[in-house]
Each structure stands twice: as C-alpha cells, then as structure tokens.
Amino acid sequence: MHGITSTLELPVNETGSLRAAPLTEFGSVLSSQQTDNPLTESAKIMIVDDEEFNTKIVRRYLQSAGYKNFAIETDSTKVIERCRVEQPDIVLLDIVMPVVSGIDILKARDGDPTLERIGVIVLSATADSSVKREALDLGATDFLNKPVDTNELFPRVRNTLMIKAHQDHLANYAEILELEVAERTKELQESREQIIHCLARAAEFRDNETGQHVIRVGMYSRIIASELGFSDENAHSLELAAQLHDVGKIGIPDAILLNPKRLTSGEYEVMRGHCSIGKTIIDPLTKGEKSLLQQHTQMGAGIMEGQDSPLLVLASTIAQTHHEKFNGTGYPLGLKGEEIPLAGRIVAVADVYDALSSNRPYKKAFSQDECFEIILKDRGEHFDPQCVDAFFSRISDIVEVGEKYSD
C-alpha cells in the first residue's frame, strides 16, 4: 500500500522511498506534539497495515508522543480475532489490504459489543470519498488520508482514546449500578420474606407451639406446584404465600381456636371466618385507610410499601380460597372446580395433608397410610384431581419434608 508520510521533512533514499530516520532528526518537532494525556502510558494501540514498513513509521511517530503499548498486525485475516483476544483501545486501520479489507473488518464489528467499543481511525491513501463515507458509516471514529500529518494524527488518537476511556467508565459504572440494584433488590426481597415468615409464625403460634405447620404447608405447596409445571420463581412465591394461609386465625378467639372438643355450629361459623379475616389482613388498604396513613408521612409510606405486591395478592387469594372444595361445598364462597384459583386448590391438598398427619388439640395424627387414603378418597370431591396426582407423583419429597420439619 502507499507509504505513510508526514508534514515533517522525512529523509528519503535515492529511489524516493521513505527511509527510517533517527528521532534526533525531528525530535524537537515531535516533542511539541506530545500532550500530558495519562492514556499514553496505558493505552493499547493496534496498527494494521499489510506493509510492515508503514506500521513501523506510525509506531515511531506515536512512541515519540509517549505511547508505549502497541500491537502490530500485517495479516488482515487475523485482525478480528486479535481484537477479541487483546482488546486494544484503538485500531489504526488501513483500508486497501489483500483478502480482508479494512471495510470488511469494520463490517465484522457490527453487533459485537466487544469490538464496537474499540475506537478505529482509518489511515488510507484512497481518494474515493465514497470509501471514506462508508468507513465512517460503519463506525470508524475518524479517517485520515495518507500521507498522514502528525499534527492531525496525535490529537485524533488522543481524542479517540479519551472517548474510549469515557465509554469504558460509563460501562463499568452501569455494571456497578446494576450490581448495587440487584443487591438492594435481594435485600428488600429477603426482608419481605422475613416479614411473611414472622406474620405466618404469629398466626400459627396461636394454636401450634412450634409453628412448623406453616413451613410444611408452604413446602408441600411448592412441591405440588413444581410438579404441575410452575417455574422455580413462581413455585417459590407460592411457598411463601402459602405460609400466610391461616393468618386469619389471629382474629379467632382462643376459646374457639384452642377448644379440644368438637365445635358447636356457632363456634364453627366463627372458625370459618378466619378465611375472610386472613384476606382482610393481607389485602391492600382502602383509599380511606391510605389517606389516614398518609398523614403519618414516613410511617404511613413504610406500612403501605408492597401493598400491591404480587406476592401479597397471591397470599390474599390463598387465605380466602384454601378451604374451598372442588365439588363446590367448601367455604367461604362456595366456589367449584376451576372457579377456585389454582393456588387455593394446591394449598388445600397441602393443608389438609398436614392437618391429617399432625397432632391437633382435638385429635391425634393419622398414620401415613391413613392420610394417603383420605387424600385419594377425596380426589375430585374435596381436591382438584390434578393437584392430588401431582401430590402423589412427588410423595417421597412430601414425606421427606414432613419428617425433616416434624413437630
């Protein structure tokens, strides 16, 4: 390709070609081109030209300006791979090269985030303005014609490196912010999960000394949901929400909740009310309630945070519908079949199984076989057949949870 020259008076040999000159012949002029740019020490510059002599001249110019880190490539077929591996800050690129042209290299950058962040200055002897336009359209940062004027080369290299450094800073800053947001989101999620655990335990301690019932029901529900095809995230949400299924027990008097005898019809009606109480506890605040809380500024904002959370909406649904029956004879709404939300149908199986297999004030725990027989007998009556089938498909996991978290 055409040799690279400069506005400096470079020495030539007898044939008129450039010959390498010692820096002392033009050192005083080059020193005036140097800057205090800190990037000269660290920036990695790749020089691409199929004529090795041209790469040496350009490198010599840039060394005189303080740049020290270079990668030289005369085989254009290796440029893309070297850029991916070495990730230079800037490429000084010739256009007219055999096999793979500079335009081909620019095209290969398109859509590759790693390559697109590398600044490219084209050094070309072509006088075709359409080539210059194409190179710039393809993402070249700048275009310099050969012979290259060092008065243009130095500031344009400096400016391109500064742009690259700024882009790298923004990219790193964005990554840092993303990590911080992810960490903060994780912390908020963990704090909300802890609140759910506490509220669920508070309800369960009303009639269960250990509070393990809500843990088991949540885990049984997750196992069933997973077998039904729930994603890991959705199954986890169901596990958390299911732990609030009996939060309405907070509103049931001890005389009824802890009664070891069979309840009267009136007491039973009060006990059934825990579904509606639970929904009321979890449901979003009314506009009037929000208005009152807003008078307390920060406290009100803290209490209201998360009231529209999908997790609390799910918990509210479960609290209200986990005592509905597939045949329509359940309470409090008398829903039937698929009218009952799937979450409620899943927790119904999990809750009844745990009630059957656990000691309660009014009964002793049934044997494992008796529990399975009752669940299977009520398939299609009390329980959604699909949920029962999923339950038995994962029966070994169910039993393991029951043993691990037993009272």
PyMOL commands that set and color helices and strands:
alter all, ss='L'
color gray80, all
select helices_A, chain A and resi 23-25+27-31+39-42+52-64+76-86+102-109+113-116+129-137+150-204+212-227+232-242+247-251+254-257+265-272+274-282+287-294+297-304+310-321+337-339+342-356+368-377+385-393+395-404
alter helices_A, ss='H'
color red, helices_A
select strands_A, chain A and resi 44-48+69-73+90-93+119-124+142-145
alter strands_A, ss='S'
color yellow, strands_A
deselect
rebuild
show_as cartoon
